[in-house]
Structure formats: structure tokens, C-alpha cells
Amino acid sequence: MLLNLALDSDDLLTIRRHAVSNAADTRTPGGVIPAIRLGRVWRVDLGVRRRTWTIAPGGDVDRADALAIRHRVYEERFGNAWPVEEDAIDARAFLCVVRLPDGRPVASLRLIGADDRPLELDPMLPLPALLGADARPGELNRFAILRECRGMSTGVHMALFQWSFALARRDQYTHFLVLAPHDVRPIYEFLLFHPVSTQRFHHPWIPAGPCTPMALELRDVGARYQAARHAFAPLLDRQDALAPELRIG
């Protein structure tokens, strides 16, 4: 699937897909993706040197590749239970694709921003009561990495972590939320996420068994990472890899 998208302003537009398959999209009747805000697509280009990368705004090819990677990874894991490449939330969320030095896409992540609610978790939990009435949470989901790039040494996790935190800092999110399947919960615990409810949920789209809603408080995360001597702590202040749009100061 290719998208006709021009990245030249913060205006709104409607994007029509150029079909490269005959698959019908039941969630976007007529083949029209709802109006989205420009600047929602990002790319991470991994460097030749280990654990180096750059983060920059992306375009229509990057968006298509992010969706294609997600589809490939989830289809391999869940088979026919993962029927479509995108959903309606993709039109208003941030998407990021990670590329190897040779340009091949190997990972993608979606971030639903605090200004783009409802989150997937909104219908499941009373988030204002759990996080505070003034909370501005963003939700991380659809994290997909090709099998050969899942090791920490590839830098994929760290690069996407830095991209997410840079967006959160720019747009003043107070929390990150995830709905964590059992097998990946330890990853989020490593990042200092904690359960926000004793309830467990079956994901509305992903047949991964009971999932745990988890949150990471962002307002003091730097101090907590430093105190824990967390491996990801240096990324919070590192800006050399960031596009100007994500830098502070």
C-alpha cells in the first residue's frame, strides 16, 4: 500500500490510498483514510556503527513500510487472526519505522498522543481516576520488530525509546501507557512501567491472551532512571540523533 502524502505544513488533509493489492479495507470505506495531521510519520535510520542512529520526519513510503512491518510480524505470530494492515487509529496516531543502514525496514511502533484520544485503553479503564484529572497520557502499541533484529545489541529498542520520549517531552505527556501481553511484560517492567489496575484484558485486536495495563510516569522519569542507573537513562538527554523538530533548548 502506498500513500499520497505531502509533508509541507501542519494543515489537515485527506489521503487517498493507491491500491497495490485487491484487499478491501473494511474500516476505511471507499479507500479513503480519514483526515490526519501532517508530521505524524517518522523514521529511524540505524547507523553502521553499533547503537547509532538518526531520527527524522518521514513520508508516505515510511508510513507504508511501518504498516507492512507490523502486518508481517503480527501475521507471523497470530496468523489469520491478524486480518488487516491498519485501523482507524493509524490515521491520527504517530507512526515510526526503523531502517537498517541499507534502507531495509525492520521495525515499527505506533504512539497515540495525548491530544489524539481516545486511546485504546480509554474504554477499558477510568484513566483520569487512575492517573489524575490533569494527566496527559500517550499510548504505545503495535510494537513490531523482525525476528533477526530483536536483540538489544541492534539498537532498535533504544532508538524507538528515544523517539517516543522526545515526542512526549515536546508535546508534554505525563505518562506512557501500554497494554502488555504476558510474554512482553518483563520488557516494560525493565523500563519501570507498573500495572495501573489489577484487571486483565483481552486485547480488542490482538489474540495474545490476558494483557496487563501498565503506565510509566514521565514527569520525573529522568531522575528515577538516573537513580536506578538505568541503561536507557543517557538517551533522555541525548539530542544529537534527533531531528530539529524534537530537540529542546
Stockholm file with secondary structure:
# STOCKHOLM 1.0

chainA/1-249         MLLNLALDSDDLLTIRRHAVSNAADTRTPGGVIPAIRLGRVWRVDLGVRRRTWTIAPGGDVDRADALAIRHRVYEERFGNAWPVEEDAIDARAFLCVVRLPDGRPVASLRLIGADDRPLELDPMLPLPALLGADARPGELNRFAILRECRGMSTGVHMALFQWSFALARRDQYTHFLVLAPHDVRPIYEFLLFHPVSTQRFHHPWIPAGPCTPMALELRDVGARYQAARHAFAPLLDRQDALAPELRIG
#=GR chainA/1-249 SS CEECCCCSSSCEEEEEEECSSCCCCTTSGGGEEEEEESSCEEEEEECSSTTCEEEEECCHHHHHHHHHHHHHHHHHHHGGGCCCSCCGGGGTSEEEEEECTTSCEEEEEEEECTTSCCCTTTTTSCHHHHHCTTCCEEEEEEEEECGGGCSGGGSHHHHHHHHHHHHHHHHTCSEEEEEEEGGGHHHHHHTTCEESCSCCEECSSCCCSEEEEEEEECTTHHHHHHHTTCTTGGGGTCCTTSCGGGCCC
#=GC SS_cons         CEECCCCSSSCEEEEEEECSSCCCCTTSGGGEEEEEESSCEEEEEECSSTTCEEEEECCHHHHHHHHHHHHHHHHHHHGGGCCCSCCGGGGTSEEEEEECTTSCEEEEEEEECTTSCCCTTTTTSCHHHHHCTTCCEEEEEEEEECGGGCSGGGSHHHHHHHHHHHHHHHHTCSEEEEEEEGGGHHHHHHTTCEESCSCCEECSSCCCSEEEEEEEECTTHHHHHHHTTCTTGGGGTCCTTSCGGGCCC
//
